Amino acid sequence: MKCTNNVTKRAFAALLGVVFVLTGCGAEKYEMPYNSNYQVSSFKLVQTADATAQVAETFAADLCVVDKNISNSEASLSDVAAAALFDVNGLDTLYAKNANEQLPPASLTKIMTALVALKHGSPEQLLTASENVQITEPGAQLCGIKPGDTMTLQQALYVLLLYSANDVAIMIAEGVSGSVAGFVELMNEEAQELGATNCHFTNPNGLTEDGHYMTAYDLYLIFTEALQYDLFNEIIQTTTYSTTYHGNDGSERTMEVNNTNQYLAGNYTAPEHITIIGGKTGTTKAAGHCLVLLCRDNSGKPYISVIMNSESTESLYEDMTELLSAIQ
């Protein structure tokens, strides 16, 4: 599906509902109240000039819009809940299955956590772990930081995105915003500004909670924005990261983490004409096995691919390889 690229078709809707005026075919007016819960993410919230209200602005010409299932390949992906493949430069959606379905995102959440941290914090900012990093949920991925431990935001982002540490996500949220609740508010505000109106966050790490969900399409929007930051790009391409941080007693402690992306770890192989640049994994019982990737073909063209709720690690990478085979 081609991304919308007719700049002349620009429309604005007030947050509580206004009249849309379409000038392409006559001068007809249509009543279209704005609803941020519309099933297809199609609007960005922007502030009016006098700062007294917000309006909803239709998407710009450089983003893909998906409102239905699309298959330009033989990929079936029958065992995944949602999937999508986007040609970043060509502005084409090559594949979409349930791309606007709201699903538990597991640690794909941490892409938004990183984006908000990069936008509102600074890499050299020193973070201190509170008592809240002591997560006791069974199976939660933890790097083992303790209350009083300190590290920079840059160190924490490496551990967050490579090892997917849930305790570090709490450390980042509290360090950047002062509280998890304040940081989550920023996450939801950022989603609205990006037009990712069909996702909602209740925590910065993706552990399962009611009201915490994303769509494959909103993930594409968030991932695309995060890729604008050099540090994010650098981190997701890293296979192994070793760093020294300080414990609560002032002593130096060493941490080494490996990227959970099994393509970069060499455990799975993409189609031979595709190079995996990087991405983010996510796994919980509710979310299944999830993965978002940035890759390039032999000519260097970039693509973003998403799979949500595959049945196992093995099926996730088999499904993703099948999806990437749609790139010609």
C-alpha positions as CSV (number, residue, x, y, z in Angstrom):
1,M,0.0,0.0,0.0
2,K,1.5,3.3,-1.0
3,C,2.0,5.9,1.7
4,T,-0.2,9.0,1.4
5,N,1.8,11.6,-0.5
6,N,-0.7,14.2,-1.7
7,V,0.4,17.2,0.3
8,T,-2.5,19.3,-1.0
9,K,-4.9,17.1,1.0
10,R,-4.4,18.6,4.4
11,A,-7.0,18.6,7.0
12,F,-7.4,19.7,10.6
13,A,-9.8,18.6,13.3
14,A,-10.3,20.1,16.7
15,L,-9.8,17.8,19.6
16,L,-13.4,17.9,20.5
17,G,-14.6,17.7,16.9
18,V,-14.6,20.2,14.0
19,V,-15.6,20.2,10.4
20,F,-13.2,18.7,7.9
21,V,-13.0,20.6,4.5
22,L,-11.8,18.5,1.6
23,T,-10.8,20.5,-1.5
24,G,-9.8,17.8,-3.9
25,C,-13.3,17.1,-5.4
26,G,-15.5,20.1,-5.1
27,A,-16.1,22.1,-1.9
28,E,-18.1,19.7,0.1
29,K,-17.9,19.7,3.9
30,Y,-18.0,16.6,6.1
31,E,-18.7,16.4,9.8
32,M,-15.9,14.3,11.3
33,P,-15.4,14.6,15.1
34,Y,-11.9,13.7,16.2
35,N,-11.5,10.6,18.2
36,S,-8.0,9.6,19.4
37,N,-9.2,6.0,19.8
38,Y,-10.1,5.6,16.1
39,Q,-9.0,2.1,15.0
40,V,-6.4,3.4,12.5
41,S,-3.7,5.7,13.7
42,S,-4.0,8.6,11.3
43,F,-3.5,11.9,13.2
44,K,-0.8,13.8,15.1
45,L,-1.8,16.2,17.9
46,V,-0.4,19.6,17.5
47,Q,-0.7,22.8,19.6
48,T,-2.5,25.8,18.1
49,A,-0.7,29.1,17.7
50,D,-2.4,30.6,20.8
51,A,-1.6,27.5,22.9
52,T,-5.2,27.3,24.0
53,A,-6.2,24.1,22.2
54,Q,-4.9,21.1,20.3
55,V,-5.8,20.0,16.8
56,A,-5.4,16.8,14.9
57,E,-3.2,17.0,11.8
58,T,-3.3,14.4,9.1
59,F,-0.1,12.5,8.4
60,A,2.7,14.0,6.4
61,A,3.8,12.6,3.1
62,D,6.8,10.6,4.4
63,L,4.9,8.0,6.5
64,C,3.1,4.9,5.6
65,V,-0.6,4.5,6.6
66,V,-2.1,1.0,6.9
67,D,-5.8,0.5,7.2
68,K,-6.2,-3.1,6.0
69,N,-4.3,-6.4,5.5
70,I,-1.9,-6.3,2.7
71,S,0.1,-9.1,1.1
72,N,2.4,-8.6,-1.9
73,S,4.2,-11.8,-1.3
74,E,3.7,-15.5,-0.5
75,A,4.3,-14.9,3.3
76,S,1.3,-16.2,5.3
77,L,2.5,-15.9,8.9
78,S,-0.6,-17.7,10.0
79,D,0.8,-18.3,13.5
80,V,1.5,-14.6,14.4
81,A,-1.1,-12.1,15.8
82,A,0.2,-9.1,13.8
83,A,3.0,-8.4,11.3
84,A,4.1,-5.6,9.0
85,L,6.9,-4.8,6.5
86,F,7.6,-1.3,5.4
87,D,9.8,0.0,2.6
88,V,11.2,3.1,4.3
89,N,12.5,5.0,1.2
90,G,9.9,3.7,-1.3
91,L,7.0,4.6,1.1
92,D,5.4,1.2,0.5
93,T,3.8,-1.3,2.8
94,L,4.8,-4.7,1.5
95,Y,3.0,-6.7,4.0
96,A,0.4,-6.0,6.8
97,K,-1.5,-8.4,9.0
98,N,-3.6,-7.0,11.8
99,A,-1.3,-4.0,11.9
100,N,-3.8,-1.9,13.8
101,E,-4.7,-4.5,16.4
102,Q,-3.9,-3.5,20.0
103,L,-1.7,-6.2,21.6
104,P,0.6,-6.6,24.6
105,P,4.0,-5.4,23.4
106,A,6.3,-6.9,26.0
107,S,9.8,-5.3,25.8
108,L,9.1,-3.6,22.5
109,T,7.8,-0.9,25.0
110,K,11.4,-0.1,25.7
111,I,11.8,1.6,22.3
112,M,9.4,4.3,23.5
113,T,11.3,4.3,26.9
114,A,14.5,5.0,25.0
115,L,12.9,7.6,22.8
116,V,11.5,9.6,25.7
117,A,14.8,9.3,27.6
118,L,16.8,10.6,24.7
119,K,14.3,13.4,24.1
120,H,14.0,14.6,27.7
121,G,17.4,13.5,29.2
122,S,21.0,13.6,28.3
123,P,23.4,10.7,27.8
124,E,25.9,11.8,30.5
125,Q,23.1,12.3,33.1
126,L,23.8,10.3,36.2
127,L,21.0,8.0,37.4
128,T,20.5,6.4,40.8
129,A,18.6,3.3,41.4
130,S,15.7,3.4,43.9
131,E,14.0,0.6,45.9
132,N,11.7,0.3,42.9
133,V,14.3,-1.5,40.8
134,Q,13.7,-4.6,43.0
135,I,11.2,-6.3,40.6
136,T,9.9,-9.6,41.9
137,E,7.7,-10.7,39.0
138,P,8.7,-14.3,38.0
139,G,10.6,-14.5,34.8
140,A,11.3,-10.8,34.5
141,Q,14.6,-10.0,32.8
142,L,16.8,-8.2,35.3
143,C,20.4,-7.0,35.2
144,G,20.7,-7.0,39.0
145,I,21.2,-3.4,39.9
146,K,20.6,-2.6,43.6
147,P,19.1,0.5,45.3
148,G,21.8,3.2,45.4
149,D,23.7,2.0,42.4
150,T,24.5,4.7,39.8
151,M,25.3,4.8,36.1
152,T,24.8,7.3,33.3
153,L,21.8,7.4,31.1
154,Q,23.9,6.2,28.2
155,Q,25.1,3.1,30.1
156,A,21.5,2.4,31.2
157,L,20.2,2.7,27.6
158,Y,22.7,0.1,26.4
159,V,21.5,-2.3,29.1
160,L,17.9,-1.4,28.4
161,L,17.9,-2.0,24.6
162,L,20.5,-4.9,24.4
163,Y,19.7,-7.0,27.5
164,S,16.1,-5.7,27.9
165,A,16.5,-5.2,31.6
166,N,13.3,-4.3,33.3
167,D,15.0,-2.9,36.4
168,V,17.0,-0.5,34.4
169,A,13.8,0.7,32.7
170,I,12.6,1.8,36.2
171,M,15.9,3.5,36.9
172,I,15.7,5.4,33.6
173,A,12.1,6.5,34.2
174,E,12.7,7.8,37.7
175,G,16.0,9.5,36.7
176,V,14.5,11.3,33.7
177,S,11.1,12.3,35.1
178,G,11.4,11.9,38.9
179,S,8.8,9.1,39.0
180,V,7.6,6.2,36.9
181,A,4.1,7.8,36.7
182,G,5.6,11.1,35.3
183,F,7.6,9.2,32.8
184,V,4.7,7.1,31.6
185,E,2.7,10.3,31.1
186,L,5.5,11.5,28.8
187,M,5.4,8.2,26.9
188,N,1.7,8.6,26.2
189,E,2.2,12.3,25.3
190,E,4.9,11.4,22.8
191,A,2.8,8.7,21.3
192,Q,0.0,11.2,20.6
193,E,2.4,13.7,19.1
194,L,3.7,11.0,16.7
195,G,0.2,10.0,15.7
196,A,0.6,6.6,17.4
197,T,-2.9,7.0,18.8
198,N,-3.7,3.3,19.2
199,C,-1.1,2.5,21.8
200,H,-1.2,3.2,25.5
201,F,1.5,2.7,28.2
202,T,1.2,2.1,31.9
203,N,4.9,1.3,32.6
204,P,8.3,1.8,31.0
205,N,9.4,-1.8,30.7
206,G,6.5,-3.7,29.1
207,L,5.7,-6.1,31.9
208,T,2.1,-7.2,31.5
209,E,-0.6,-4.8,32.8
210,D,-4.1,-3.9,31.9
211,G,-4.3,-0.9,29.6
212,H,-0.7,-1.4,28.3
213,Y,-0.8,-2.2,24.6
214,M,0.6,-1.2,21.1
215,T,-0.1,-1.9,17.5
216,A,2.4,-3.1,14.9
217,Y,1.8,0.1,13.0
218,D,2.2,2.4,16.0
219,L,5.4,0.5,16.8
220,Y,6.6,1.4,13.2
221,L,5.9,5.1,14.0
222,I,7.8,5.0,17.3
223,F,10.7,3.0,16.0
224,T,11.0,5.4,13.0
225,E,11.2,8.3,15.4
226,A,13.8,6.6,17.7
227,L,16.0,6.0,14.6
228,Q,16.5,9.7,14.3
229,Y,18.8,9.5,17.3
230,D,22.4,8.5,16.6
231,L,22.8,6.9,20.0
232,F,19.8,4.7,19.5
233,N,21.1,3.6,16.1
234,E,24.5,2.8,17.6
235,I,23.0,0.8,20.5
236,I,20.7,-1.5,18.4
237,Q,23.6,-2.5,16.2
238,T,25.9,-3.5,19.1
239,T,26.3,-7.2,19.8
240,T,28.1,-7.1,23.2
241,Y,28.4,-4.3,25.7
242,S,30.7,-4.1,28.7
243,T,30.7,-1.2,31.2
244,T,31.7,-0.2,34.7
245,Y,29.2,1.5,37.0
246,H,29.2,2.3,40.7
247,G,27.6,0.3,43.5
248,N,25.7,1.8,46.4
249,D,29.0,1.6,48.5
250,G,30.9,3.6,45.8
251,S,32.8,0.5,44.5
252,E,33.2,-0.1,40.8
253,R,31.2,-2.9,39.3
254,T,31.5,-4.4,35.9
255,M,28.5,-5.5,33.7
256,E,28.6,-7.2,30.4
257,V,25.4,-7.9,28.3
258,N,24.7,-9.4,25.0
259,N,22.1,-8.3,22.4
260,T,19.0,-10.4,22.6
261,N,18.5,-10.1,18.8
262,Q,19.3,-13.6,17.6
263,Y,20.1,-12.4,14.1
264,L,23.0,-10.3,15.5
265,A,24.0,-13.1,17.8
266,G,24.5,-15.4,14.7
267,N,21.9,-17.9,15.8
268,Y,19.5,-17.2,12.9
269,T,20.2,-16.1,9.3
270,A,18.2,-13.6,7.3
271,P,17.7,-14.1,3.5
272,E,21.0,-13.7,1.8
273,H,20.1,-10.4,0.1
274,I,19.2,-8.8,3.5
275,T,21.5,-7.3,6.1
276,I,20.1,-7.0,9.6
277,I,21.1,-3.6,11.1
278,G,19.4,-3.9,14.5
279,G,16.1,-3.9,16.4
280,K,14.4,-4.9,19.6
281,T,13.0,-8.1,21.0
282,G,10.2,-8.7,23.5
283,T,8.8,-11.7,25.2
284,T,6.2,-12.2,27.9
285,K,3.5,-14.9,28.4
286,A,0.8,-12.5,27.3
287,A,2.7,-10.9,24.4
288,G,4.3,-14.1,23.0
289,H,7.6,-13.5,21.1
290,C,7.9,-10.1,19.4
291,L,10.6,-8.5,17.2
292,V,11.0,-5.2,15.3
293,L,13.9,-4.8,12.9
294,L,15.7,-2.3,10.7
295,C,17.4,-4.0,7.8
296,R,18.8,-3.2,4.3
297,D,18.8,-4.9,1.0
298,N,21.8,-5.3,-1.3
299,S,21.3,-1.8,-2.7
300,G,21.3,-0.3,0.8
301,K,17.6,0.5,0.9
302,P,16.2,0.4,4.5
303,Y,13.1,-1.6,5.6
304,I,11.3,-1.9,9.0
305,S,9.7,-5.1,9.9
306,V,7.5,-6.0,12.9
307,I,6.1,-9.3,14.2
308,M,4.0,-9.5,17.4
309,N,2.9,-12.6,19.3
310,S,4.7,-15.5,17.6
311,E,4.6,-18.8,19.4
312,S,8.3,-19.4,20.2
313,T,11.7,-18.0,19.7
314,E,12.2,-20.5,16.8
315,S,9.0,-19.6,15.1
316,L,9.6,-15.9,15.6
317,Y,12.8,-16.0,13.6
318,E,11.4,-18.4,11.0
319,D,8.4,-16.0,10.6
320,M,10.6,-13.0,10.4
321,T,12.9,-14.6,7.8
322,E,9.8,-15.5,5.7
323,L,8.6,-11.9,6.0
324,L,11.9,-10.4,5.0
325,S,11.8,-12.7,1.9
326,A,9.1,-10.4,0.6
327,I,11.8,-7.8,-0.1
328,Q,12.8,-8.2,-3.7
